[in-house]
Amino acid sequence: MNQLQRTIEQKREEMTRIATREGLTSQKVIRCSQELDQLINHYLIFYKRLS
């Protein structure tokens, strides 16, 4: 697993922890989800170039 994949997994875990503590509609969860989306988009762009 490369660094970007680890970062994505860490962000996903962070979002889950925040959602459990503060609820799914928390602004922190929404912000974390947006950051996760950006990371996943970077991942997809990077690996699309390799194929």
N, C-alpha and C positions, 0 to 999 in steps of 0.2 A: 504494500500500500504506500503510495507516495504522500508527500507532505500535503498537497491539496486535498486528497481524500481524507487524511487524518483531520484536517481543519474542518471539512464538511461534517465529519462524524462528531467532532467536538461541538460544533455549532448546533447540530441537531440535538445532542444531549443537553446542551445549555437551554435550548428552547423548550424541551420537554420538562426540565426542572422548573423553569420559570412558569410554564403553563400549569404545572401541578400546584405550585404555590400561589399563583396570582390569577389563574383562570385564562381561558383561551382568548378572551377579548382584551386582555391587558395590553397597553401600549408597548410594554417591554417585549411581550411575545410577538406582537406585530412587527416591531423593529427587528427582532432577532430572525423572524421568518423572512423578512426582506433581505437581510444580510445573507441568510442561507440560500435564498433564491439566486443572489448574485454569485455566490461561490459555485453553485451548481451550474449556472450559465457559463462561468469561466471554465469549469471542468469540461462541459460539453463542447465548447468552442475549441479548447486545447486538444481534446481527443478526436474531434472531427478532422482536424488538420493532419493528424497522424494516420488516418485511414484513407 
